[in-house]
């Protein structure tokens, strides 16, 4: 039976799964909407992965990343848990070892990663403003009754983009509506929006940072050819969109998991029986001290399997401790 390596990236908008073979080739990838239910989506994704590999492969390592990486790691038995910056950098370097800049825009946040000599040299993240993220573009496409897959194509048909105020999602939407009311061409409005969102990204994240080629564009928004074109005009550089741009975080997690298990010689992946278990995450406030930590408790079939969120380790270091002792 051949080995494969599982990477999982749990974000607020999407949960992504990737299976890599021994040569680092993507055997299978899943891009699933998290829908505010990461545990359910994790189980659905694992079910699809199980059905895909059948008796052909065995999972030799698993890794998790993303905002829900700790939760996912406890459920699947991850060999390594890494932040999104590291995961995206590792995946980019696997595609282009000479990568020097990574632009990443996901569903709810965006980031820029500066690579020098094959290592993360600098980075910045924006988790505050929604302007330019996938969810904002989805909303604008829906408002204009345009399939999101075709949204960027409209921008490429523009001959005279209008200037849109892109520093705030609310102002950008209001400005777009105003431009429509004044009779501006839809293609020019969309192109103007793409340019505004690129300016917003660069002003917020790239200040003081040298953006050098090769530049890789990762995350779901990389599918938007209008945004790609706007970046190329603004930076006057070629933008590379990798084949698996939408799941690069999961790719990086799978690569890191393989490296980890090759060092230690075994995996702690729990297997697919976990799909049958009933998982539930609940929280409670500890009153033991003035910190009043909110402790998250993960239960599998009504049994506590992990706790986290406490600053002192009172709960996370003693998962079987009774709440009443708090």
Residue pairs with C-beta under 8 A, 6 or more apart in sequence:
1 55
1 56
1 57
1 58
2 21
2 22
2 56
2 57
2 58
3 21
3 22
3 57
3 58
3 59
3 60
4 19
4 20
4 21
4 22
4 27
4 53
4 57
4 58
4 59
4 60
5 19
5 20
5 21
5 59
5 60
5 61
5 62
5 63
5 254
5 255
5 257
5 258
6 17
6 18
6 19
6 49
6 59
6 61
6 62
6 63
6 76
6 254
6 257
6 269
7 17
7 18
7 19
7 20
7 62
7 63
7 64
7 65
7 87
7 249
7 250
7 251
7 252
7 253
7 254
7 255
7 256
7 257
8 15
8 16
8 17
8 18
8 42
8 45
8 62
8 63
8 64
8 65
8 66
8 69
8 72
8 76
8 78
8 250
8 253
9 15
9 16
9 64
9 65
9 66
9 69
9 84
9 87
9 247
9 249
9 250
9 253
10 34
10 38
10 42
10 64
10 65
10 66
10 67
10 68
10 69
10 71
10 72
11 34
11 66
11 67
11 68
11 106
11 107
11 108
11 249
12 34
12 67
12 107
12 108
13 33
13 34
13 106
13 107
13 108
13 134
13 135
13 220
14 31
14 32
14 33
14 34
14 106
14 107
14 220
15 32
15 33
15 34
15 38
15 41
15 42
15 45
15 66
15 68
16 29
16 30
16 31
16 32
16 66
16 246
16 247
16 249
16 250
17 28
17 29
17 30
17 32
17 45
17 46
17 48
17 49
17 247
17 250
18 26
18 28
18 29
18 30
18 244
18 247
18 250
18 251
18 253
18 254
19 26
19 27
19 28
19 29
19 49
19 52
19 53
19 57
19 254
20 26
20 27
20 251
20 254
20 255
20 258
21 27
21 57
24 94
24 255
26 243
26 244
26 247
26 251
27 52
27 57
28 49
28 52
28 53
29 244
29 246
29 247
29 250
30 45
30 48
30 49
30 247
31 220
31 246
31 247
32 41
32 44
32 45
33 41
34 41
34 68
35 41
38 68
38 71
38 72
39 71
39 75
39 279
39 280
39 281
42 72
42 75
42 76
43 274
43 275
43 279
46 76
46 272
46 274
46 275
47 272
47 275
49 272
50 272
50 275
53 59
59 267
59 269
60 258
60 261
60 267
61 79
61 80
61 254
61 257
61 258
61 260
61 261
61 267
61 269
62 76
62 77
62 78
62 79
62 254
62 257
62 267
62 269
63 78
63 79
63 80
63 81
63 82
63 87
63 253
63 254
63 255
63 256
63 257
63 260
64 70
64 72
64 73
64 76
64 78
64 80
64 81
64 82
64 253
65 81
65 82
65 83
65 84
65 86
65 87
65 249
65 250
65 252
65 253
66 72
66 84
66 249
67 84
69 78
69 81
69 82
69 83
70 81
70 308
71 281
71 298
72 78
73 81
74 298
74 305
74 306
75 270
75 274
75 279
75 298
75 300
76 269
76 270
76 274
77 267
77 268
77 269
77 270
77 271
77 274
78 257
78 268
78 269
79 257
79 260
79 261
79 264
79 267
79 268
79 269
80 253
80 256
80 257
80 259
80 260
82 252
82 253
82 256
84 104
84 111
84 249
85 111
85 113
85 120
85 123
85 125
86 120
86 252
86 256
87 248
87 249
87 250
87 251
87 252
87 253
87 256
88 102
88 104
88 111
88 113
88 218
88 248
88 249
88 252
89 102
89 113
89 115
89 120
89 252
90 252
90 255
90 256
91 218
91 242
91 244
91 248
91 249
91 251
91 252
91 255
92 99
92 102
92 113
92 115
92 216
92 218
92 242
92 248
92 252
93 99
93 115
93 118
94 251
94 252
94 255
95 216
95 242
95 243
96 214
96 216
96 240
96 242
97 118
98 214
99 115
99 214
99 215
99 216
100 114
100 115
100 116
100 212
100 213
100 214
100 215
101 112
101 113
101 114
101 115
101 211
101 212
101 213
101 214
101 215
101 216
102 111
102 112
102 113
102 115
102 215
102 216
102 217
102 218
103 112
103 201
103 215
103 216
103 217
103 218
103 231
103 239
104 110
104 111
104 112
104 113
104 217
104 218
104 219
104 248
105 132
105 133
105 134
105 201
105 217
105 219
105 220
105 221
105 222
105 227
106 133
106 134
106 219
106 220
106 221
107 133
107 134
107 135
107 220
108 127
108 130
108 133
108 134
108 135
109 125
109 126
109 127
109 133
110 125
110 126
110 132
110 133
110 201
110 205
110 219
111 123
111 124
111 125
111 126
111 205
112 123
112 124
112 201
112 205
112 206
112 209
112 211
113 120
113 122
113 123
114 120
114 121
114 122
114 123
114 209
114 210
114 211
115 121
122 209
124 204
124 205
124 206
124 209
125 205
126 201
126 204
126 205
129 167
129 168
129 169
129 200
129 204
130 136
130 169
131 166
131 167
131 168
131 169
131 172
131 196
131 197
131 200
132 166
132 197
132 198
132 200
132 201
132 221
133 221
134 219
134 220
134 221
136 169
136 172
136 197
137 148
137 151
137 197
137 221
137 224
137 227
138 148
139 173
140 151
140 173
140 176
140 193
141 147
141 148
141 151
142 148
143 173
144 186
144 190
146 154
149 223
151 190
151 224
151 226
152 194
152 223
152 224
152 225
152 226
152 227
152 228
152 229
153 225
153 226
154 186
154 187
154 190
154 191
154 226
155 161
155 187
155 190
155 191
155 193
155 194
155 225
155 226
155 227
155 229
155 230
156 191
156 225
156 226
156 229
157 187
158 185
158 187
158 188
158 190
158 191
158 192
159 187
159 188
160 185
160 188
161 188
161 191
161 192
161 194
161 195
162 179
162 184
162 188
162 189
162 191
162 192
163 192
163 195
163 196
164 172
164 175
164 176
164 179
164 189
164 192
164 193
164 195
164 196
165 171
165 172
165 174
165 175
165 196
166 172
166 193
166 195
166 196
166 197
166 199
166 200
167 200
167 203
172 193
172 196
172 197
176 189
176 193
179 189
179 192
180 186
180 189
190 226
191 226
191 230
194 224
194 226
194 227
194 229
194 230
195 230
195 233
195 234
197 227
197 230
198 227
198 230
198 231
198 234
199 234
202 234
202 235
211 235
211 237
213 237
213 238
214 238
214 240
215 231
215 235
215 237
215 238
215 239
215 240
216 239
216 240
216 241
216 242
217 228
217 231
217 239
217 240
217 241
217 245
218 242
218 245
218 248
218 249
219 245
219 246
219 248
220 245
220 246
221 227
222 228
222 241
222 245
222 246
223 241
223 245
223 246
228 239
228 241
231 239
232 238
232 239
242 248
244 251
261 267
274 300
277 300
277 301
278 300
278 301
278 302
279 298
279 299
279 300
280 298
280 299
281 296
281 297
281 298
281 299
282 296
282 297
282 299
283 294
283 295
283 296
283 297
283 309
284 294
284 295
284 297
284 323
284 326
285 292
285 293
285 294
285 295
286 292
286 293
286 294
286 295
286 310
286 314
286 315
286 326
287 326
288 314
288 326
289 312
291 311
291 312
293 309
293 310
293 311
293 312
294 309
295 307
295 308
295 309
295 310
295 315
295 316
296 307
296 308
296 309
297 304
297 306
297 307
297 315
298 304
298 305
298 306
298 307
299 305
304 319
304 320
305 319
306 316
306 319
307 315
307 316
307 319
308 315
308 316
309 315
309 316
310 316
314 321
314 326
315 321
315 326
